[in-house]
């Protein structure tokens, strides 16, 4: 899957940001998103494959899908 394959209500571009910035930006974004809406998070930091799912599991949001392609990591998050 690549960016165009995800159908999200919002997109959060975290390319070029290193840990913990993607999670911090996602936390702020989720405060603005209505329940049931989705956010596509795009990261280049390899640690995001650990950090984003861990953040989701500890905050009650759900990773609906994830994928990697050419050094980019995609996460479809639902509030």
mmCIF file of the N, C-alpha and C atoms, coordinates in Angstrom:
data_MODEL
# 
_entry.id   MODEL 
# 
loop_
_atom_site.group_PDB 
_atom_site.id 
_atom_site.type_symbol 
_atom_site.label_atom_id 
_atom_site.label_alt_id 
_atom_site.label_comp_id 
_atom_site.label_asym_id 
_atom_site.label_entity_id 
_atom_site.label_seq_id 
_atom_site.pdbx_PDB_ins_code 
_atom_site.Cartn_x 
_atom_site.Cartn_y 
_atom_site.Cartn_z 
_atom_site.occupancy 
_atom_site.B_iso_or_equiv 
_atom_site.pdbx_formal_charge 
_atom_site.auth_seq_id 
_atom_site.auth_comp_id 
_atom_site.auth_asym_id 
_atom_site.auth_atom_id 
_atom_site.pdbx_PDB_model_num 
ATOM 1   N N  . UNK A 1 1  ? 0.831   -1.186 0.000  1.00 0.00 ? 1  UNK A N  1 
ATOM 2   C CA . UNK A 1 1  ? 0.000   0.000  0.000  1.00 0.00 ? 1  UNK A CA 1 
ATOM 3   C C  . UNK A 1 1  ? 0.877   1.252  0.000  1.00 0.00 ? 1  UNK A C  1 
ATOM 4   N N  . UNK A 1 2  ? 0.422   2.237  -0.704 1.00 0.00 ? 2  UNK A N  1 
ATOM 5   C CA . UNK A 1 2  ? 1.085   3.529  -0.687 1.00 0.00 ? 2  UNK A CA 1 
ATOM 6   C C  . UNK A 1 2  ? 0.057   4.582  -0.291 1.00 0.00 ? 2  UNK A C  1 
ATOM 7   N N  . UNK A 1 3  ? 0.493   5.811  -0.196 1.00 0.00 ? 3  UNK A N  1 
ATOM 8   C CA . UNK A 1 3  ? -0.350  6.884  0.303  1.00 0.00 ? 3  UNK A CA 1 
ATOM 9   C C  . UNK A 1 3  ? -1.719  6.936  -0.374 1.00 0.00 ? 3  UNK A C  1 
ATOM 10  N N  . UNK A 1 4  ? -1.766  6.801  -1.676 1.00 0.00 ? 4  UNK A N  1 
ATOM 11  C CA . UNK A 1 4  ? -3.023  6.906  -2.411 1.00 0.00 ? 4  UNK A CA 1 
ATOM 12  C C  . UNK A 1 4  ? -3.975  5.751  -2.106 1.00 0.00 ? 4  UNK A C  1 
ATOM 13  N N  . UNK A 1 5  ? -3.472  4.648  -1.561 1.00 0.00 ? 5  UNK A N  1 
ATOM 14  C CA . UNK A 1 5  ? -4.310  3.488  -1.270 1.00 0.00 ? 5  UNK A CA 1 
ATOM 15  C C  . UNK A 1 5  ? -5.117  3.645  0.008  1.00 0.00 ? 5  UNK A C  1 
ATOM 16  N N  . UNK A 1 6  ? -4.767  4.608  0.845  1.00 0.00 ? 6  UNK A N  1 
ATOM 17  C CA . UNK A 1 6  ? -5.473  4.820  2.101  1.00 0.00 ? 6  UNK A CA 1 
ATOM 18  C C  . UNK A 1 6  ? -6.561  5.868  1.894  1.00 0.00 ? 6  UNK A C  1 
ATOM 19  N N  . UNK A 1 7  ? -7.729  5.607  2.453  1.00 0.00 ? 7  UNK A N  1 
ATOM 20  C CA . UNK A 1 7  ? -8.822  6.564  2.389  1.00 0.00 ? 7  UNK A CA 1 
ATOM 21  C C  . UNK A 1 7  ? -8.984  7.145  3.793  1.00 0.00 ? 7  UNK A C  1 
ATOM 22  N N  . UNK A 1 8  ? -8.420  8.335  4.032  1.00 0.00 ? 8  UNK A N  1 
ATOM 23  C CA . UNK A 1 8  ? -8.419  8.921  5.374  1.00 0.00 ? 8  UNK A CA 1 
ATOM 24  C C  . UNK A 1 8  ? -9.110  10.277 5.358  1.00 0.00 ? 8  UNK A C  1 
ATOM 25  N N  . UNK A 1 9  ? -9.650  10.634 6.524  1.00 0.00 ? 9  UNK A N  1 
ATOM 26  C CA . UNK A 1 9  ? -10.272 11.950 6.673  1.00 0.00 ? 9  UNK A CA 1 
ATOM 27  C C  . UNK A 1 9  ? -9.225  13.060 6.773  1.00 0.00 ? 9  UNK A C  1 
ATOM 28  N N  . UNK A 1 10 ? -8.063  12.738 7.335  1.00 0.00 ? 10 UNK A N  1 
ATOM 29  C CA . UNK A 1 10 ? -6.986  13.707 7.554  1.00 0.00 ? 10 UNK A CA 1 
ATOM 30  C C  . UNK A 1 10 ? -5.647  13.035 7.228  1.00 0.00 ? 10 UNK A C  1 
ATOM 31  N N  . UNK A 1 11 ? -4.655  13.859 6.911  1.00 0.00 ? 11 UNK A N  1 
ATOM 32  C CA . UNK A 1 11 ? -3.299  13.361 6.678  1.00 0.00 ? 11 UNK A CA 1 
ATOM 33  C C  . UNK A 1 11 ? -2.335  14.126 7.573  1.00 0.00 ? 11 UNK A C  1 
ATOM 34  N N  . UNK A 1 12 ? -1.413  13.393 8.178  1.00 0.00 ? 12 UNK A N  1 
ATOM 35  C CA . UNK A 1 12 ? -0.378  13.982 9.013  1.00 0.00 ? 12 UNK A CA 1 
ATOM 36  C C  . UNK A 1 12 ? 0.970   13.572 8.431  1.00 0.00 ? 12 UNK A C  1 
ATOM 37  N N  . UNK A 1 13 ? 1.667   14.526 7.826  1.00 0.00 ? 13 UNK A N  1 
ATOM 38  C CA . UNK A 1 13 ? 2.948   14.257 7.176  1.00 0.00 ? 13 UNK A CA 1 
ATOM 39  C C  . UNK A 1 13 ? 4.075   14.465 8.184  1.00 0.00 ? 13 UNK A C  1 
ATOM 40  N N  . UNK A 1 14 ? 4.701   13.376 8.589  1.00 0.00 ? 14 UNK A N  1 
ATOM 41  C CA . UNK A 1 14 ? 5.814   13.421 9.548  1.00 0.00 ? 14 UNK A CA 1 
ATOM 42  C C  . UNK A 1 14 ? 7.119   13.004 8.897  1.00 0.00 ? 14 UNK A C  1 
ATOM 43  N N  . UNK A 1 15 ? 7.193   13.073 7.581  1.00 0.00 ? 15 UNK A N  1 
ATOM 44  C CA . UNK A 1 15 ? 8.426   12.718 6.879  1.00 0.00 ? 15 UNK A CA 1 
ATOM 45  C C  . UNK A 1 15 ? 9.551   13.647 7.313  1.00 0.00 ? 15 UNK A C  1 
ATOM 46  N N  . UNK A 1 16 ? 10.701  13.040 7.586  1.00 0.00 ? 16 UNK A N  1 
ATOM 47  C CA . UNK A 1 16 ? 11.865  13.802 7.987  1.00 0.00 ? 16 UNK A CA 1 
ATOM 48  C C  . UNK A 1 16 ? 11.961  14.047 9.488  1.00 0.00 ? 16 UNK A C  1 
ATOM 49  N N  . UNK A 1 17 ? 10.937  13.684 10.233 1.00 0.00 ? 17 UNK A N  1 
ATOM 50  C CA . UNK A 1 17 ? 10.948  13.865 11.687 1.00 0.00 ? 17 UNK A CA 1 
ATOM 51  C C  . UNK A 1 17 ? 11.393  12.587 12.374 1.00 0.00 ? 17 UNK A C  1 
ATOM 52  N N  . UNK A 1 18 ? 12.183  12.737 13.420 1.00 0.00 ? 18 UNK A N  1 
ATOM 53  C CA . UNK A 1 18 ? 12.659  11.590 14.175 1.00 0.00 ? 18 UNK A CA 1 
ATOM 54  C C  . UNK A 1 18 ? 11.928  11.481 15.499 1.00 0.00 ? 18 UNK A C  1 
ATOM 55  N N  . UNK A 1 19 ? 11.996  10.301 16.085 1.00 0.00 ? 19 UNK A N  1 
ATOM 56  C CA . UNK A 1 19 ? 11.402  10.011 17.381 1.00 0.00 ? 19 UNK A CA 1 
ATOM 57  C C  . UNK A 1 19 ? 11.838  11.068 18.392 1.00 0.00 ? 19 UNK A C  1 
ATOM 58  N N  . UNK A 1 20 ? 10.931  11.607 19.152 1.00 0.00 ? 20 UNK A N  1 
ATOM 59  C CA . UNK A 1 20 ? 9.522   11.270 19.353 1.00 0.00 ? 20 UNK A CA 1 
ATOM 60  C C  . UNK A 1 20 ? 8.553   12.175 18.593 1.00 0.00 ? 20 UNK A C  1 
ATOM 61  N N  . UNK A 1 21 ? 9.039   12.984 17.666 1.00 0.00 ? 21 UNK A N  1 
ATOM 62  C CA . UNK A 1 21 ? 8.207   13.976 16.995 1.00 0.00 ? 21 UNK A CA 1 
ATOM 63  C C  . UNK A 1 21 ? 6.961   13.409 16.300 1.00 0.00 ? 21 UNK A C  1 
ATOM 64  N N  . UNK A 1 22 ? 7.039   12.291 15.555 1.00 0.00 ? 22 UNK A N  1 
ATOM 65  C CA . UNK A 1 22 ? 5.814   11.784 14.931 1.00 0.00 ? 22 UNK A CA 1 
ATOM 66  C C  . UNK A 1 22 ? 4.703   11.475 15.948 1.00 0.00 ? 22 UNK A C  1 
ATOM 67  N N  . UNK A 1 23 ? 5.057   10.880 17.069 1.00 0.00 ? 23 UNK A N  1 
ATOM 68  C CA . UNK A 1 23 ? 4.053   10.552 18.085 1.00 0.00 ? 23 UNK A CA 1 
ATOM 69  C C  . UNK A 1 23 ? 3.501   11.826 18.719 1.00 0.00 ? 23 UNK A C  1 
ATOM 70  N N  . UNK A 1 24 ? 4.352   12.797 18.980 1.00 0.00 ? 24 UNK A N  1 
ATOM 71  C CA . UNK A 1 24 ? 3.881   14.050 19.574 1.00 0.00 ? 24 UNK A CA 1 
ATOM 72  C C  . UNK A 1 24 ? 2.935   14.789 18.633 1.00 0.00 ? 24 UNK A C  1 
ATOM 73  N N  . UNK A 1 25 ? 3.253   14.798 17.350 1.00 0.00 ? 25 UNK A N  1 
ATOM 74  C CA . UNK A 1 25 ? 2.373   15.438 16.371 1.00 0.00 ? 25 UNK A CA 1 
ATOM 75  C C  . UNK A 1 25 ? 1.059   14.669 16.241 1.00 0.00 ? 25 UNK A C  1 
ATOM 76  N N  . UNK A 1 26 ? 1.124   13.348 16.290 1.00 0.00 ? 26 UNK A N  1 
ATOM 77  C CA . UNK A 1 26 ? -0.095  12.542 16.222 1.00 0.00 ? 26 UNK A CA 1 
ATOM 78  C C  . UNK A 1 26 ? -0.978  12.805 17.445 1.00 0.00 ? 26 UNK A C  1 
ATOM 79  N N  . UNK A 1 27 ? -0.364  12.913 18.598 1.00 0.00 ? 27 UNK A N  1 
ATOM 80  C CA . UNK A 1 27 ? -1.124  13.186 19.827 1.00 0.00 ? 27 UNK A CA 1 
ATOM 81  C C  . UNK A 1 27 ? -1.893  14.500 19.690 1.00 0.00 ? 27 UNK A C  1 
ATOM 82  N N  . UNK A 1 28 ? -1.234  15.543 19.200 1.00 0.00 ? 28 UNK A N  1 
ATOM 83  C CA . UNK A 1 28 ? -1.893  16.836 19.004 1.00 0.00 ? 28 UNK A CA 1 
ATOM 84  C C  . UNK A 1 28 ? -3.010  16.735 17.965 1.00 0.00 ? 28 UNK A C  1 
ATOM 85  N N  . UNK A 1 29 ? -2.748  16.024 16.886 1.00 0.00 ? 29 UNK A N  1 
ATOM 86  C CA . UNK A 1 29 ? -3.740  15.884 15.811 1.00 0.00 ? 29 UNK A CA 1 
ATOM 87  C C  . UNK A 1 29 ? -4.981  15.154 16.311 1.00 0.00 ? 29 UNK A C  1 
ATOM 88  N N  . UNK A 1 30 ? -4.794  14.106 17.113 1.00 0.00 ? 30 UNK A N  1 
ATOM 89  C CA . UNK A 1 30 ? -5.926  13.312 17.585 1.00 0.00 ? 30 UNK A CA 1 
ATOM 90  C C  . UNK A 1 30 ? -6.841  14.123 18.499 1.00 0.00 ? 30 UNK A C  1 
ATOM 91  N N  . UNK A 1 31 ? -6.335  15.165 19.129 1.00 0.00 ? 31 UNK A N  1 
ATOM 92  C CA . UNK A 1 31 ? -7.174  16.019 19.963 1.00 0.00 ? 31 UNK A CA 1 
ATOM 93  C C  . UNK A 1 31 ? -8.140  16.838 19.103 1.00 0.00 ? 31 UNK A C  1 
ATOM 94  N N  . UNK A 1 32 ? -7.836  17.011 17.820 1.00 0.00 ? 32 UNK A N  1 
ATOM 95  C CA . UNK A 1 32 ? -8.659  17.807 16.908 1.00 0.00 ? 32 UNK A CA 1 
ATOM 96  C C  . UNK A 1 32 ? -9.599  16.966 16.050 1.00 0.00 ? 32 UNK A C  1 
ATOM 97  N N  . UNK A 1 33 ? -9.439  15.651 16.100 1.00 0.00 ? 33 UNK A N  1 
ATOM 98  C CA . UNK A 1 33 ? -10.183 14.738 15.233 1.00 0.00 ? 33 UNK A CA 1 
ATOM 99  C C  . UNK A 1 33 ? -11.417 14.222 15.969 1.00 0.00 ? 33 UNK A C  1 
ATOM 100 N N  . UNK A 1 34 ? -12.528 14.168 15.279 1.00 0.00 ? 34 UNK A N  1 
ATOM 101 C CA . UNK A 1 34 ? -13.774 13.663 15.865 1.00 0.00 ? 34 UNK A CA 1 
ATOM 102 C C  . UNK A 1 34 ? -13.726 12.139 15.975 1.00 0.00 ? 34 UNK A C  1 
ATOM 103 N N  . UNK A 1 35 ? -14.403 11.575 16.967 1.00 0.00 ? 35 UNK A N  1 
ATOM 104 C CA . UNK A 1 35 ? -14.473 10.112 17.076 1.00 0.00 ? 35 UNK A CA 1 
ATOM 105 C C  . UNK A 1 35 ? -14.996 9.490  15.779 1.00 0.00 ? 35 UNK A C  1 
ATOM 106 N N  . UNK A 1 36 ? -14.354 8.409  15.372 1.00 0.00 ? 36 UNK A N  1 
ATOM 107 C CA . UNK A 1 36 ? -14.731 7.719  14.141 1.00 0.00 ? 36 UNK A CA 1 
ATOM 108 C C  . UNK A 1 36 ? -13.966 8.192  12.916 1.00 0.00 ? 36 UNK A C  1 
ATOM 109 N N  . UNK A 1 37 ? -13.314 9.352  13.004 1.00 0.00 ? 37 UNK A N  1 
ATOM 110 C CA . UNK A 1 37 ? -12.533 9.840  11.868 1.00 0.00 ? 37 UNK A CA 1 
ATOM 111 C C  . UNK A 1 37 ? -11.170 9.166  11.842 1.00 0.00 ? 37 UNK A C  1 
ATOM 112 N N  . UNK A 1 38 ? -10.537 9.219  10.674 1.00 0.00 ? 38 UNK A N  1 
ATOM 113 C CA . UNK A 1 38 ? -9.249  8.571  10.481 1.00 0.00 ? 38 UNK A CA 1 
ATOM 114 C C  . UNK A 1 38 ? -8.179  9.591  10.099 1.00 0.00 ? 38 UNK A C  1 
ATOM 115 N N  . UNK A 1 39 ? -6.946  9.241  10.451 1.00 0.00 ? 39 UNK A N  1 
ATOM 116 C CA . UNK A 1 39 ? -5.778  10.055 10.119 1.00 0.00 ? 39 UNK A CA 1 
ATOM 117 C C  . UNK A 1 39 ? -4.745  9.150  9.466  1.00 0.00 ? 39 UNK A C  1 
ATOM 118 N N  . UNK A 1 40 ? -4.264  9.547  8.309  1.00 0.00 ? 40 UNK A N  1 
ATOM 119 C CA . UNK A 1 40 ? -3.149  8.853  7.672  1.00 0.00 ? 40 UNK A CA 1 
ATOM 120 C C  . UNK A 1 40 ? -1.866  9.521  8.135  1.00 0.00 ? 40 UNK A C  1 
ATOM 121 N N  . UNK A 1 41 ? -1.014  8.779  8.826  1.00 0.00 ? 41 UNK A N  1 
ATOM 122 C CA . UNK A 1 41 ? 0.272   9.283  9.299  1.00 0.00 ? 41 UNK A CA 1 
ATOM 123 C C  . UNK A 1 41 ? 1.347   8.728  8.368  1.00 0.00 ? 41 UNK A C  1 
ATOM 124 N N  . UNK A 1 42 ? 2.173   9.624  7.838  1.00 0.00 ? 42 UNK A N  1 
ATOM 125 C CA . UNK A 1 42 ? 3.267   9.231  6.950  1.00 0.00 ? 42 UNK A CA 1 
ATOM 126 C C  . UNK A 1 42 ? 4.578   9.582  7.640  1.00 0.00 ? 42 UNK A C  1 
ATOM 127 N N  . UNK A 1 43 ? 5.447   8.580  7.838  1.00 0.00 ? 43 UNK A N  1 
ATOM 128 C CA . UNK A 1 43 ? 6.709   8.765  8.549  1.00 0.00 ? 43 UNK A CA 1 
ATOM 129 C C  . UNK A 1 43 ? 7.865   8.211  7.719  1.00 0.00 ? 43 UNK A C  1 
ATOM 130 N N  . UNK A 1 44 ? 9.054   8.709  8.019  1.00 0.00 ? 44 UNK A N  1 
ATOM 131 C CA . UNK A 1 44 ? 10.270  8.123  7.447  1.00 0.00 ? 44 UNK A CA 1 
ATOM 132 C C  . UNK A 1 44 ? 11.164  7.544  8.536  1.00 0.00 ? 44 UNK A C  1 
ATOM 133 N N  . UNK A 1 45 ? 10.864  7.824  9.786  1.00 0.00 ? 45 UNK A N  1 
ATOM 134 C CA . UNK A 1 45 ? 11.635  7.303  10.911 1.00 0.00 ? 45 UNK A CA 1 
ATOM 135 C C  . UNK A 1 45 ? 11.293  5.832  11.125 1.00 0.00 ? 45 UNK A C  1 
ATOM 136 N N  . UNK A 1 46 ? 12.293  4.969  11.061 1.00 0.00 ? 46 UNK A N  1 
ATOM 137 C CA . UNK A 1 46 ? 12.068  3.525  11.218 1.00 0.00 ? 46 UNK A CA 1 
ATOM 138 C C  . UNK A 1 46 ? 11.475  3.170  12.573 1.00 0.00 ? 46 UNK A C  1 
ATOM 139 N N  . UNK A 1 47 ? 11.729  3.970  13.596 1.00 0.00 ? 47 UNK A N  1 
ATOM 140 C CA . UNK A 1 47 ? 11.173  3.693  14.920 1.00 0.00 ? 47 UNK A CA 1 
ATOM 141 C C  . UNK A 1 47 ? 9.662   3.907  14.977 1.00 0.00 ? 47 UNK A C  1 
ATOM 142 N N  . UNK A 1 48 ? 9.106   4.561  13.974 1.00 0.00 ? 48 UNK A N  1 
ATOM 143 C CA . UNK A 1 48 ? 7.659   4.785  13.967 1.00 0.00 ? 48 UNK A CA 1 
ATOM 144 C C  . UNK A 1 48 ? 6.874   3.473  13.916 1.00 0.00 ? 48 UNK A C  1 
ATOM 145 N N  . UNK A 1 49 ? 7.478   2.418  13.374 1.00 0.00 ? 49 UNK A N  1 
ATOM 146 C CA . UNK A 1 49 ? 6.774   1.130  13.326 1.00 0.00 ? 49 UNK A CA 1 
ATOM 147 C C  . UNK A 1 49 ? 6.585   0.543  14.718 1.00 0.00 ? 49 UNK A C  1 
ATOM 148 N N  . UNK A 1 50 ? 7.361   1.016  15.674 1.00 0.00 ? 50 UNK A N  1 
ATOM 149 C CA . UNK A 1 50 ? 7.194   0.619  17.074 1.00 0.00 ? 50 UNK A CA 1 
ATOM 150 C C  . UNK A 1 50 ? 6.384   1.682  17.816 1.00 0.00 ? 50 UNK A C  1 
ATOM 151 N N  . UNK A 1 51 ? 6.772   2.936  17.622 1.00 0.00 ? 51 UNK A N  1 
ATOM 152 C CA . UNK A 1 51 ? 6.199   4.036  18.401 1.00 0.00 ? 51 UNK A CA 1 
ATOM 153 C C  . UNK A 1 51 ? 4.721   4.290  18.127 1.00 0.00 ? 51 UNK A C  1 
ATOM 154 N N  . UNK A 1 52 ? 4.322   4.323  16.873 1.00 0.00 ? 52 UNK A N  1 
ATOM 155 C CA . UNK A 1 52 ? 2.927   4.645  16.533 1.00 0.00 ? 52 UNK A CA 1 
ATOM 156 C C  . UNK A 1 52 ? 1.972   3.566  17.061 1.00 0.00 ? 52 UNK A C  1 
ATOM 157 N N  . UNK A 1 53 ? 2.210   2.272  16.805 1.00 0.00 ? 53 UNK A N  1 
ATOM 158 C CA . UNK A 1 53 ? 1.311   1.260  17.375 1.00 0.00 ? 53 UNK A CA 1 
ATOM 159 C C  . UNK A 1 53 ? 1.294   1.260  18.908 1.00 0.00 ? 53 UNK A C  1 
ATOM 160 N N  . UNK A 1 54 ? 2.446   1.506  19.531 1.00 0.00 ? 54 UNK A N  1 
ATOM 161 C CA . UNK A 1 54 ? 2.486   1.559  20.997 1.00 0.00 ? 54 UNK A CA 1 
ATOM 162 C C  . UNK A 1 54 ? 1.653   2.732  21.509 1.00 0.00 ? 54 UNK A C  1 
ATOM 163 N N  . UNK A 1 55 ? 1.789   3.885  20.887 1.00 0.00 ? 55 UNK A N  1 
ATOM 164 C CA . UNK A 1 55 ? 0.989   5.046  21.268 1.00 0.00 ? 55 UNK A CA 1 
ATOM 165 C C  . UNK A 1 55 ? -0.498  4.739  21.114 1.00 0.00 ? 55 UNK A C  1 
ATOM 166 N N  . UNK A 1 56 ? -0.863  4.124  20.011 1.00 0.00 ? 56 UNK A N  1 
ATOM 167 C CA . UNK A 1 56 ? -2.273  3.789  19.778 1.00 0.00 ? 56 UNK A CA 1 
ATOM 168 C C  . UNK A 1 56 ? -2.797  2.850  20.862 1.00 0.00 ? 56 UNK A C  1 
ATOM 169 N N  . UNK A 1 57 ? -2.035  1.833  21.177 1.00 0.00 ? 57 UNK A N  1 
ATOM 170 C CA . UNK A 1 57 ? -2.469  0.844  22.170 1.00 0.00 ? 57 UNK A CA 1 
ATOM 171 C C  . UNK A 1 57 ? -2.634  1.448  23.555 1.00 0.00 ? 57 UNK A C  1 
ATOM 172 N N  . UNK A 1 58 ? -1.849  2.452  23.869 1.00 0.00 ? 58 UNK A N  1 
ATOM 173 C CA . UNK A 1 58 ? -1.911  3.027  25.211 1.00 0.00 ? 58 UNK A CA 1 
ATOM 174 C C  . UNK A 1 58 ? -2.891  4.189  25.324 1.00 0.00 ? 58 UNK A C  1 
ATOM 175 N N  . UNK A 1 59 ? -3.449  4.635  24.201 1.00 0.00 ? 59 UNK A N  1 
ATOM 176 C CA . UNK A 1 59 ? -4.367  5.782  24.247 1.00 0.00 ? 59 UNK A CA 1 
ATOM 177 C C  . UNK A 1 59 ? -5.776  5.457  23.769 1.00 0.00 ? 59 UNK A C  1 
ATOM 178 N N  . UNK A 1 60 ? -6.020  4.232  23.338 1.00 0.00 ? 60 UNK A N  1 
ATOM 179 C CA . UNK A 1 60 ? -7.361  3.852  22.934 1.00 0.00 ? 60 UNK A CA 1 
ATOM 180 C C  . UNK A 1 60 ? -7.727  4.185  21.502 1.00 0.00 ? 60 UNK A C  1 
ATOM 181 N N  . UNK A 1 61 ? -6.754  4.611  20.699 1.00 0.00 ? 61 UNK A N  1 
ATOM 182 C CA . UNK A 1 61 ? -7.017  4.787  19.276 1.00 0.00 ? 61 UNK A CA 1 
ATOM 183 C C  . UNK A 1 61 ? -6.601  3.501  18.573 1.00 0.00 ? 61 UNK A C  1 
ATOM 184 N N  . UNK A 1 62 ? -7.006  3.345  17.330 1.00 0.00 ? 62 UNK A N  1 
ATOM 185 C CA . UNK A 1 62 ? -6.765  2.071  16.643 1.00 0.00 ? 62 UNK A CA 1 
ATOM 186 C C  . UNK A 1 62 ? -5.973  2.262  15.363 1.00 0.00 ? 62 UNK A C  1 
ATOM 187 N N  . UNK A 1 63 ? -4.967  1.417  15.179 1.00 0.00 ? 63 UNK A N  1 
ATOM 188 C CA . UNK A 1 63 ? -4.260  1.356  13.904 1.00 0.00 ? 63 UNK A CA 1 
ATOM 189 C C  . UNK A 1 63 ? -5.073  0.427  13.006 1.00 0.00 ? 63 UNK A C  1 
ATOM 190 N N  . UNK A 1 64 ? -5.765  1.007  12.030 1.00 0.00 ? 64 UNK A N  1 
ATOM 191 C CA . UNK A 1 64 ? -6.623  0.233  11.135 1.00 0.00 ? 64 UNK A CA 1 
ATOM 192 C C  . UNK A 1 64 ? -5.818  -0.481 10.054 1.00 0.00 ? 64 UNK A C  1 
ATOM 193 N N  . UNK A 1 65 ? -4.715  0.123  9.635  1.00 0.00 ? 65 UNK A N  1 
ATOM 194 C CA . UNK A 1 65 ? -3.865  -0.465 8.593  1.00 0.00 ? 65 UNK A CA 1 
ATOM 195 C C  . UNK A 1 65 ? -2.496  0.181  8.682  1.00 0.00 ? 65 UNK A C  1 
ATOM 196 N N  . UNK A 1 66 ? -1.493  -0.535 8.214  1.00 0.00 ? 66 UNK A N  1 
ATOM 197 C CA . UNK A 1 66 ? -0.151  0.028  8.126  1.00 0.00 ? 66 UNK A CA 1 
ATOM 198 C C  . UNK A 1 66 ? 0.573   -0.597 6.941  1.00 0.00 ? 66 UNK A C  1 
ATOM 199 N N  . UNK A 1 67 ? 1.547   0.138  6.457  1.00 0.00 ? 67 UNK A N  1 
ATOM 200 C CA . UNK A 1 67 ? 2.287   -0.330 5.291  1.00 0.00 ? 67 UNK A CA 1 
ATOM 201 C C  . UNK A 1 67 ? 3.621   0.410  5.227  1.00 0.00 ? 67 UNK A C  1 
ATOM 202 N N  . UNK A 1 68 ? 4.542   -0.146 4.463  1.00 0.00 ? 68 UNK A N  1 
ATOM 203 C CA . UNK A 1 68 ? 5.826   0.495  4.221  1.00 0.00 ? 68 UNK A CA 1 
ATOM 204 C C  . UNK A 1 68 ? 6.132   0.424  2.733  1.00 0.00 ? 68 UNK A C  1 
ATOM 205 N N  . UNK A 1 69 ? 6.744   1.502  2.227  1.00 0.00 ? 69 UNK A N  1 
ATOM 206 C CA . UNK A 1 69 ? 7.092   1.541  0.820  1.00 0.00 ? 69 UNK A CA 1 
ATOM 207 C C  . UNK A 1 69 ? 8.226   2.539  0.618  1.00 0.00 ? 69 UNK A C  1 
ATOM 208 N N  . UNK A 1 70 ? 9.340   2.076  0.096  1.00 0.00 ? 70 UNK A N  1 
ATOM 209 C CA . UNK A 1 70 ? 10.472  2.930  -0.271 1.00 0.00 ? 70 UNK A CA 1 
ATOM 210 C C  . UNK A 1 70 ? 10.915  3.848  0.865  1.00 0.00 ? 70 UNK A C  1 
ATOM 211 N N  . UNK A 1 71 ? 11.035  3.294  2.067  1.00 0.00 ? 71 UNK A N  1 
ATOM 212 C CA . UNK A 1 71 ? 11.514  4.078  3.199  1.00 0.00 ? 71 UNK A CA 1 
ATOM 213 C C  . UNK A 1 71 ? 10.478  4.959  3.860  1.00 0.00 ? 71 UNK A C  1 
ATOM 214 N N  . UNK A 1 72 ? 9.221   4.835  3.435  1.00 0.00 ? 72 UNK A N  1 
ATOM 215 C CA . UNK A 1 72 ? 8.135   5.574  4.069  1.00 0.00 ? 72 UNK A CA 1 
ATOM 216 C C  . UNK A 1 72 ? 7.198   4.583  4.746  1.00 0.00 ? 72 UNK A C  1 
ATOM 217 N N  . UNK A 1 73 ? 6.692   4.992  5.898  1.00 0.00 ? 73 UNK A N  1 
ATOM 218 C CA . UNK A 1 73 ? 5.808   4.146  6.695  1.00 0.00 ? 73 UNK A CA 1 
ATOM 219 C C  . UNK A 1 73 ? 4.462   4.840  6.820  1.00 0.00 ? 73 UNK A C  1 
ATOM 220 N N  . UNK A 1 74 ? 3.409   4.089  6.556  1.00 0.00 ? 74 UNK A N  1 
ATOM 221 C CA . UNK A 1 74 ? 2.054   4.627  6.531  1.00 0.00 ? 74 UNK A CA 1 
ATOM 222 C C  . UNK A 1 74 ? 1.216   3.950  7.618  1.00 0.00 ? 74 UNK A C  1 
ATOM 223 N N  . UNK A 1 75 ? 0.461   4.754  8.334  1.00 0.00 ? 75 UNK A N  1 
ATOM 224 C CA . UNK A 1 75 ? -0.413  4.233  9.392  1.00 0.00 ? 75 UNK A CA 1 
ATOM 225 C C  . UNK A 1 75 ? -1.781  4.891  9.243  1.00 0.00 ? 75 UNK A C  1 
ATOM 226 N N  . UNK A 1 76 ? -2.819  4.085  9.152  1.00 0.00 ? 76 UNK A N  1 
ATOM 227 C CA . UNK A 1 76 ? -4.177  4.601  9.149  1.00 0.00 ? 76 UNK A CA 1 
ATOM 228 C C  . UNK A 1 76 ? -4.700  4.458  10.568 1.00 0.00 ? 76 UNK A C  1 
ATOM 229 N N  . UNK A 1 77 ? -4.921  5.592  11.213 1.00 0.00 ? 77 UNK A N  1 
ATOM 230 C CA . UNK A 1 77 ? -5.318  5.629  12.617 1.00 0.00 ? 77 UNK A CA 1 
ATOM 231 C C  . UNK A 1 77 ? -6.773  6.070  12.710 1.00 0.00 ? 77 UNK A C  1 
ATOM 232 N N  . UNK A 1 78 ? -7.556  5.368  13.535 1.00 0.00 ? 78 UNK A N  1 
ATOM 233 C CA . UNK A 1 78 ? -8.954  5.768  13.768 1.00 0.00 ? 78 UNK A CA 1 
ATOM 234 C C  . UNK A 1 78 ? -9.123  6.140  15.238 1.00 0.00 ? 78 UNK A C  1 
ATOM 235 N N  . UNK A 1 79 ? -9.802  7.267  15.446 1.00 0.00 ? 79 UNK A N  1 
ATOM 236 C CA . UNK A 1 79 ? -10.070 7.710  16.811 1.00 0.00 ? 79 UNK A CA 1 
ATOM 237 C C  . UNK A 1 79 ? -11.309 7.008  17.327 1.00 0.00 ? 79 UNK A C  1 
# 
